[in-house]
Amino acid sequence: MEDKAIQFLNKLDKLSEEVRLYFSSAPEAKALKEIQTDYQLSSDNLDNLIYDIFIADFDLSVLDNGLKTINVPTPSQSKLAADILGKIFLPVASFLKIDVKAEIIKRGHRPEIYKSYEDDLADLIEDQNFDDLEEVVNLHESTFNPIEEENISLDLFDKGLKGVINDSDVNSITTLNGALIYLLTNKPDFHNKINKVLFDNQEVITTQNLTWEEGTKAGTVANWLKDFIKENGSDIYNSVVLSKYLATSPNPQLLSEEERKIVRRLLRLYRNLVFFPESMNDVSMEEWEIIPVEKVSVEKPILGKPQDNPVPIVMERKEIIPAGKKTVAPKASIATPAEISKMETDSEDSKLISLLTKYAPNSLEARVVKEEIKRRQKKS
Amino acid sequence: MFDYFEKFNSLDPKIKEKVSNPFVMGVIDELEKKYGVDLATVVMMVMIKTVLINDLAIHLSDQFSLSEDKAKSLATELKEKVFLGVADYLGMDLSQLFVT
């Protein structure tokens, strides 16, 4: 039994934070107590059944064998199995990627009667997230010195930007983003200062020079920004414009794949920073960023709620931005010129609709037109 | 209106057909469902070389805010199932495909 308990703990330790949270929580202890009382089971017997499931890598069929070894009348065994599954495993089913509902139904019972146990875990996760967020914000407020951070940031954008652009450490970039967003939203003159430093940066980020009419120039931050603006103007741009510039414009075309990635990252940084907060219009606040973060799959610090269906756990980055609790500047509205009349919009829409009728409904062309209509609807 | 549409229409019909036949459209349907993104415009952009085929993963990551892993996996599936027939035309690097 002791050996099984150790095996159980070892297994539990390797599971997601949500599962570990549930198996050390009051709601789970309450559920265990209910089962023990309802079936007159000792805690050892019940623990044993649960340990077996863990040890068998959540092969739920081991439960039926286990039930035969304990003193519960046969007619009650399927209900006991359903209770163990519904009260103990259903709340964490989506994190374990097992279909507990099907197992309950297979034993002739209804999974929906266990919904309150799933809700208990959802509440638990919400409380835990709130506590974590509060802790991070408090820590940030007690250690953050705006003047010092401003000087560090300006210095970094003056002499250390190359390192920042090449930095793939998600944690350090996220911390820097938190500080930058705090300064951008709370220090009125910071935006102009940091933009100026960015446009003046003379760090060489590519070995490939740029060729302009006036001659050859080094691949500095400032020169790449100038090149992009020469080609595309100084308005906010989208990812298609960026891809097109990198693929078809004379200077970026000559870059190696690695250096093209560096220039892409610089131009994303330029968009995020110079057009902030408009650049974050379509991004939820917890994902705001100035330095682009490579969205690699890492364990997310914010706990996810259990889902209805067991699906693979999506482990995308979600960071808490400490500045979220501060006064954040209102997001700018989408840059739609006020003077564009509704008539013109309608006329554009009708052109698209008429174009749509020219193509077979499932053709690539028709789908592109539909996507364009969708994009326009989202913008309006 | 949108210039990439015009450019796509001016491509050789035989090339266009390779990525817009019913079989490929079915594949695009499946990928759209699997990844939860709209792909027709991306396919068109790649065909007119506004998006370079070898930059596809990074473009998908930017365009749809996909994780690096997801974007790479979608790019690989698009290359293997949609663009393989036009690999020469696109200058596609085939060395990374069909690696299990």
Chai-1 contact restraints between the chains, C-beta under 6 A:
chainA,res_idxA,chainB,res_idxB,connection_type,confidence,min_distance_angstrom,max_distance_angstrom,comment,restraint_id
A,S239,B,D62,contact,1.0,0.0,6.0,A-B,restraint_1
A,S239,B,Q63,contact,1.0,0.0,6.0,A-B,restraint_2
A,S243,B,V51,contact,1.0,0.0,6.0,A-B,restraint_3
A,S243,B,H59,contact,1.0,0.0,6.0,A-B,restraint_4
A,K244,B,T50,contact,1.0,0.0,6.0,A-B,restraint_5
A,A247,B,L52,contact,1.0,0.0,6.0,A-B,restraint_6
A,E294,B,E68,contact,1.0,0.0,6.0,A-B,restraint_7
A,K295,B,S67,contact,1.0,0.0,6.0,A-B,restraint_8
A,K295,B,E68,contact,1.0,0.0,6.0,A-B,restraint_9
A,V296,B,E68,contact,1.0,0.0,6.0,A-B,restraint_10
A,S297,B,S67,contact,1.0,0.0,6.0,A-B,restraint_11
A,S297,B,D69,contact,1.0,0.0,6.0,A-B,restraint_12
A,E316,B,S67,contact,1.0,0.0,6.0,A-B,restraint_13
A,N362,B,M25,contact,1.0,0.0,6.0,A-B,restraint_14
A,L364,B,S20,contact,1.0,0.0,6.0,A-B,restraint_15
A,L364,B,A40,contact,1.0,0.0,6.0,A-B,restraint_16
A,R367,B,A40,contact,1.0,0.0,6.0,A-B,restraint_17
A,V368,B,A40,contact,1.0,0.0,6.0,A-B,restraint_18
A,V368,B,T41,contact,1.0,0.0,6.0,A-B,restraint_19
A,V368,B,M44,contact,1.0,0.0,6.0,A-B,restraint_20
A,E371,B,D38,contact,1.0,0.0,6.0,A-B,restraint_21
A,E371,B,A40,contact,1.0,0.0,6.0,A-B,restraint_22
A,E371,B,T41,contact,1.0,0.0,6.0,A-B,restraint_23
